[in-house]
Amino acid sequence: MNKTFLTCCAIIPILVLQGCTNTVKYDDKPAAKTVHQDLGTDTLQSSSLSMMETLLDDSKVKKITQSGRPQLAVFGMINFTNDKIDLATINGQLMSELNKSNRFRYTDIDTMAEAGMAWQNRLYTLFEEPASAKQLADAVNADYLLIGEISNVIRTGPNNKRVLYRLTLKLLDKEKGAFIWQDQRELLKSEKDVVYGV
């Protein structure tokens, strides 16, 4: 295990530990893929790795890494639920896949720590406002920013109510000030019959 990998694993918890605030979304629009099965760290990890594979196979990502190794700041998955989720394992696997790809260089730990403290109260805006994410990419001297979230989604139908984990992963291009890649998966947590929308 090389120094780059150890350093990147160390910086992931900086924002992760600050992101544990409960966010519930009421959303009738499903993500691209919904998985119905018992949930655990292995399931969340598998879905996260599947998104990482999609990222590394994306034509835009291949293009930006074709002629060199751009600077990437990795914040990994941030937990916006009240559930206990083993983010260290999930994010460690994401970093392992990135490290094996050998396509990026990574922002140093001191710069990440400083930015993490400054952004601890503004985490959620990163996912909704690319301009905010661009500011963070500037702060950590990165060409690209990789950030993800795990949140709760409640979806109601005429006869049932479903609660899901929504996993989102996004890659921001600092120069363009926009997310050039993103993926989203949903995992069913619970489902029950309802009467009159209760």
C-alpha positions in Angstrom: 0.0 0.0 0.0 1.7 3.2 -1.1 2.0 6.6 0.5 -0.5 8.2 -1.9 -3.2 5.7 -1.0 -2.6 6.1 2.8 -2.7 9.9 2.5 -5.9 9.9 0.5 -7.6 7.5 3.0 -6.6 9.9 5.8 -8.2 12.9 4.3 -11.6 11.4 3.5 -13.0 11.6 7.1 -12.5 15.4 7.3 -15.8 16.3 5.7 -17.4 12.9 6.3 -17.5 13.4 10.1 -19.0 16.8 9.7 -21.8 15.7 7.4 -23.9 13.5 9.7 -27.0 15.6 9.7 -30.3 14.0 8.7 -31.6 14.9 5.3 -34.9 13.4 4.1 -36.2 14.0 0.6 -39.7 13.4 -0.6 -39.3 12.5 -4.2 -41.5 10.6 -6.7 -38.8 10.6 -9.4 -36.7 7.4 -9.2 -33.0 7.2 -9.8 -31.6 5.3 -12.7 -31.4 2.1 -10.7 -33.3 0.8 -7.6 -32.0 -2.3 -5.8 -34.3 -4.3 -3.5 -32.4 -6.3 -0.9 -31.3 -6.4 2.7 -29.0 -3.5 3.4 -25.6 -3.6 5.0 -22.1 -2.2 4.4 -21.5 -4.7 1.7 -24.5 -3.6 -0.3 -23.7 0.1 0.1 -20.1 -0.6 -0.8 -21.0 -2.6 -3.9 -23.3 0.2 -5.2 -20.6 2.8 -4.5 -18.0 0.7 -6.4 -20.3 0.2 -9.3 -20.6 4.0 -9.6 -16.8 4.3 -9.4 -16.5 1.8 -12.2 -19.0 3.9 -14.3 -16.9 7.0 -13.6 -13.6 5.4 -14.7 -15.3 4.1 -17.8 -16.9 7.4 -18.8 -15.7 8.9 -22.0 -15.3 12.4 -20.5 -13.2 11.1 -17.7 -11.0 9.1 -20.1 -10.5 12.2 -22.1 -9.4 14.4 -19.2 -6.9 11.8 -18.1 -5.6 10.7 -21.5 -2.7 13.1 -21.7 -1.8 13.4 -18.0 -2.8 12.9 -14.4 -4.9 15.9 -13.2 -5.1 17.0 -9.6 -8.2 15.4 -7.8 -9.6 16.2 -4.4 -11.5 13.3 -3.1 -14.1 13.8 -0.3 -15.9 10.5 -0.9 -19.3 9.7 0.4 -20.8 11.9 3.1 -23.6 10.5 5.4 -26.6 12.8 5.5 -28.7 10.3 7.4 -29.0 9.5 11.1 -28.1 5.9 10.4 -24.7 4.4 11.4 -22.9 3.7 8.1 -19.4 2.4 7.8 -18.1 5.2 5.6 -14.5 4.3 6.3 -14.8 1.0 4.6 -16.9 2.4 1.7 -14.6 5.4 1.0 -11.5 3.2 1.5 -12.7 1.0 -1.3 -13.4 4.0 -3.5 -9.9 5.3 -3.0 -8.5 1.9 -3.7 -10.2 1.8 -7.1 -9.0 5.3 -7.9 -5.5 4.4 -6.8 -5.4 1.3 -9.0 -6.5 3.3 -12.0 -3.4 5.6 -11.7 -5.2 8.4 -13.5 -5.0 11.2 -11.0 -2.8 13.0 -8.5 -4.3 13.9 -5.1 -4.5 17.0 -3.0 -2.2 16.9 0.1 -3.7 16.2 3.5 -2.9 19.6 5.1 -4.8 21.5 2.3 -7.7 19.1 2.6 -7.9 19.5 6.4 -7.9 23.3 6.2 -10.7 23.3 3.6 -12.6 20.7 5.6 -12.8 23.0 8.6 -13.9 26.0 6.5 -16.6 24.0 4.7 -18.0 22.0 7.6 -21.2 24.0 7.8 -21.9 24.2 4.1 -21.6 20.7 2.9 -25.0 20.2 1.5 -24.7 23.1 -0.9 -21.9 21.3 -2.7 -24.4 18.9 -4.2 -26.9 21.4 -5.3 -24.7 24.3 -6.4 -21.8 23.6 -8.7 -20.5 27.1 -8.1 -20.0 26.3 -4.4 -18.2 23.1 -5.3 -15.9 25.1 -7.6 -15.0 27.3 -4.6 -14.0 24.3 -2.7 -11.9 22.9 -5.6 -10.2 26.3 -5.7 -9.5 26.1 -2.0 -7.8 22.7 -2.2 -5.9 23.5 -5.4 -7.6 20.7 -7.4 -8.5 20.5 -11.1 -11.4 18.2 -10.2 -13.5 17.5 -7.1 -15.1 14.1 -6.3 -17.8 14.2 -3.8 -20.7 11.9 -2.9 -23.6 11.7 -0.5 -25.9 9.1 1.1 -29.3 10.5 1.9 -32.8 9.2 2.7 -35.6 9.4 0.2 -39.3 8.8 1.0 -41.5 7.8 -1.9 -45.2 7.4 -1.5 -47.7 5.7 -3.8 -51.5 5.2 -3.6 -51.1 2.1 -1.4 -47.6 2.1 0.0 -44.7 4.1 1.3 -41.0 3.3 0.6 -37.9 4.6 2.3 -34.7 4.3 0.3 -31.0 5.2 0.6 -30.0 7.4 -2.3 -26.3 7.3 -3.2 -25.0 10.1 -5.4 -21.4 10.6 -6.7 -20.4 13.7 -8.7 -17.2 14.9 -10.4 -16.7 18.6 -10.8 -14.5 20.2 -13.4 -13.2 23.4 -11.7 -12.4 25.1 -15.0 -15.9 24.7 -16.3 -17.6 25.2 -12.9 -19.9 22.3 -13.6 -20.4 18.6 -12.8 -19.1 16.7 -15.8 -20.1 13.3 -14.5 -22.6 12.0 -11.9 -24.3 8.8 -11.1 -27.0 7.9 -8.6 -28.3 4.6 -7.2 -31.2 3.8 -4.8 -31.4 1.0 -2.2 -34.7 0.0 -0.7 -34.6 0.3 3.2 -38.2 -0.4 4.0 -41.6 -0.6 2.4 -45.0 -0.7 4.0 -48.7 -0.5 3.0 -50.4 2.7 3.8 -54.0 3.8 4.2 -55.0 7.2 2.9 -51.4 8.3 2.7 -50.6 7.7 6.3 
